[in-house]
Amino acid sequence: MDTLYIWLLVYFILASQFYLLDKKGKFFLRKLYLLLYNVGHRQEITEAEVTKGFIYNQSLGTRLTAAFVFDLILSLIVWKFNTLGFGIKIVLLFLGTPTVFLGFWFGGVLMAFFSKAFSKTVTTLMISARAKLIR
């Protein structure tokens, strides 16, 4: 059971990181979204006009669909390359979508909070290390 909790936490963290990469637009995701948008719509847009990503700035239904696809891909990877028990793999497949959706929903907020808290910690450690070097 502990293994299941760990894997759900991994799904949550990966989903929140995916959301942050999609929000920043510094990854290939924005270009891929632009390509798929221009293939599916008559009126094409440029990269400067893109205000959405696969998850960022999307509706609830689109986020849920992306969570299902993301969970399916992660579950297939875990299924192929991991030695988990069959029951845990099945439960992970069904609990993965809500976990990934929560990662998309709350992950950006939580990761931004933790990164701010962590940056303060790193700054404090760097200042104390410099003070010790000066002495």
Buried (B, 14 or more C-beta within 10 A) or exposed (E): EEEBEEBBEBBBBBBBBBBBBBBEBEBEBBEEBBEEBEEEEEEEEEEEEBEBBBBBEBEEEEBBBBBBEBBBEBBEEBBEEEEBEEEBBEBBBEBBBBBBBBBBBBBBEBBEEEEEEEEEEEEEEEEEEEEEEEE
